[in-house]
Amino acid sequence: METSVTYGTNTSKLGRTILLLLFFHAVILVGQQRKEVAVDQSFELMGTNFKITVIAPNQEIGYIYINEAVAEIKRVEELISSWNPKSQTSLINKNAGIKPVPVDFELFSLIERAKHISEITDGAFDISYAAMDAIWQFNGTMQYMPTANEIHDMLAKVDYKKIILDGNQQTVFLQEKGMKIAFGAIGKGFAIDKAKALLQSKQVSAGAINANGDVSTWGSKINGDKWYIGIPKSVNTAKISHWMPIVESSAATTNDSGKHVMFEGKKYMHVLDPRSGQPASGIKSVSVFAKSAEYCDALATAIFVLGRDRGIALINLIGAAEVLILDTDNKLYKSNGIPVNINE
């Protein structure tokens, strides 16, 4: 039996997204008293669809592993959710402009890493973008475009430099009243990495976790082959032109098929530029490849904001990651480390 996992936030629009296919073979190997099967399940977690696949000695054990991974993802969500009034993240937001808030080391470290990504992306990634939720709603309730004055006022509350971290006290302080942080552009990747680490600690030899386009794999197929990601021949076909091996790696995709609002016939994406307060434009899809799903998640959002040329230049500069970009002219571009000619 052959099973495929499609990476991308909207698999019904293959011609408009980067098609990433991960294949594994559920082959039972008999030899040296070794038997393994591929077990997978899908869940609604963190507001999106997660598909978790593990290679296990048998189905029963595989399902146990998957349930443990789900419990870990739910634990992470409780920690980072800005919607849960009891979470540490909500406590940080409630005390913006008032006082520092002690937090777990896990959350402190995540915010520290998020600030670092803000620095290397020149603010194109910024977890304090959440203050803009007051004027940009992508849930169908917006009645008018935010005014220039409204955007200006909200931008005063968006600045990663105003997220003050005290490593000695392990506290987080948002300097301005009305500031908010949220992890929508990094949280799924973080949860994937934590679930993957948990499964690896339990000696799960191989698997894949796919959160609707944010994905990470480890180990190899049951038959010993590497995991591969497929690149389509063109933006209008699902036929694969090149296969790229992915070993202990991750990928994340941000595209324009998500939430949006329409005003006067123009589409405004839910991905906001934290520096201007305006929705990002000019790109249809960004797929980033790196070791960490968290890193891929954040960089994919940042590059969507930065645009094609600056995004590719950033990846070529920092290394340790690669990118594929589909622009609004339906043309694919890549960073230097992608070892194929994508436009052949």
Secondary structure as UniProt FT lines:
FT   STRAND          2..7
FT   TURN            11..12
FT   HELIX           14..16
FT   STRAND          20..25
FT   TURN            32..33
FT   STRAND          37..45
FT   TURN            46..47
FT   STRAND          48..56
FT   HELIX           59..80
FT   TURN            85..86
FT   HELIX           88..94
FT   TURN            95..98
FT   STRAND          101..102
FT   HELIX           105..120
FT   TURN            121..123
FT   HELIX           127..134
FT   HELIX           148..155
FT   TURN            156..157
FT   HELIX           160..162
FT   STRAND          163..166
FT   TURN            167..170
FT   STRAND          171..174
FT   TURN            177..178
FT   TURN            184..186
FT   HELIX           187..201
FT   TURN            202..203
FT   STRAND          206..211
FT   TURN            212..213
FT   STRAND          214..218
FT   TURN            222..223
FT   STRAND          227..232
FT   TURN            235..236
FT   STRAND          240..246
FT   STRAND          250..255
FT   TURN            256..257
FT   STRAND          260..263
FT   TURN            264..265
FT   STRAND          266..269
FT   TURN            274..276
FT   STRAND          283..290
FT   HELIX           293..306
FT   HELIX           308..318
FT   STRAND          321..327
FT   TURN            328..329
FT   STRAND          332..334
FT   TURN            336..337
FT   TURN            342..343
//
